[in-house]
Amino acid sequence: FKTCPGRVLCKLPCSGEKEVDLAVQSAKAAFKIWSQMSGMERCRVMLEAARIIREQREEIATMETINNGKSIFEARVDIDISWQCLEYYAGLAGSLAGEHIQLPGGSFGYTRREPLGVCVGIGAWNYPFQIACWKSGPALACGNAMVFKPSPFTPISVVRLAEIFTEAGVPKGLFNVVQGGAATGQFLCQHPDVAKISFTGSVPTGMKIMEMAAKGIKPVTLELGGKSPLIIFSDSDLDNAVKGALMANFLTQGEVCCNGTRVFVERKILDAFTKEVVKCTQKIKIGDPLLEDTRMGALINRPHLNRVQGFIKQAKEQGAEVLCGGDLYVPDDPKLKNGYYMRPCVLGNCKDDMTCVKEEIFGPVMAILPFDTEEEVVERANATKFGLAGGVFTRDIQKAHRVVAALKAGMCFINNYNVSPVELPFGGYKSSGFGRENGRAAIEYYSQLKTVCVEMGDVESVF
């Protein structure tokens, strides 16, 4: 692999109905073996997969950088989160259990926590390898098999994950990868032997997947879009708040679903915050994502770059002011001239009814909005169809807890942003989806409870 912006890296055939059926049947056969293994046996295999990822961190991170365009610095973090995810669920695999309930007369009942079967994972292009681990970790720990479809824009690194699972000792076919776009996804969702679907992506696609799953009465986990608020109070540590705003807007070229792109700043510090955040944004190093000092790589493709540019153009037409960035960036290195680079953008003079404030841009574009009171900013923060995340910066810890309690969002941050440890559940409210990834909560979405009632005496008949 070499960095070749704007050029073809590889070609993969799309999986049709026949290939999807082969993948599902292979996973179904592997499920029979895997589901009968003890939790501790599954734990050992998953720990081995985590070990391989950890040892091959640099190789996989490089592959992911070329796959997505993000900086190698960020890709290493993604890979670390990935092996930590598998380690975490390996640790839970041996502890999954039901409960015993004593009933009158010596009778009793118990519950069994059982796997669902063949689960489908459909990933997004912003965190290809990490999302695959987030979905496969709890699925495999619970005893399921998984067929995973990565985004057609980032098809490469998930194949390596499948190879790693095989090397670690999972039954052949337990984690299968199919390639393709909407048609392949439709074949997966409608397959009669698929027990559950977990999707990360856009709201419109999530709605279609939910509709297809409903026809088969299949449970779904949807992790969709966001337009999350980041609230900066005047009593916050200004330098820390600026760092938080950069983390909330410019990771992975701004292509992050939970980004805090509506930055509400208390009017008392609006000028000071804006000046500092613009200064820091202008210092972000853009360019070859494989270089150690690069902090922002290329956007995913030309159509998406054009879409982000269109949002900025429309923002200016609606009265927003471009305080910095927003224009295309051409690196000095001639081999990068066809890359999809742009300078990170900060918008001032924004209003709540502007398109750039209401709709998810999914690019490096920050909108700054002033506010005066806590009550006002909470109401404005919640005035959106999305509810994925929210953040608060303040030194007043009571106010911080009060505000996050009032935010209608599934993932909230206090004096930090975009921190997603695997131990904590991740997911949204409202149109941002439902179900949870990570933490113990994910176990509930990859298993089902069976209740057994045992009578120790004669049956009490009403007949």
Disulfide bonds with the S-S distance in Angstrom:
none
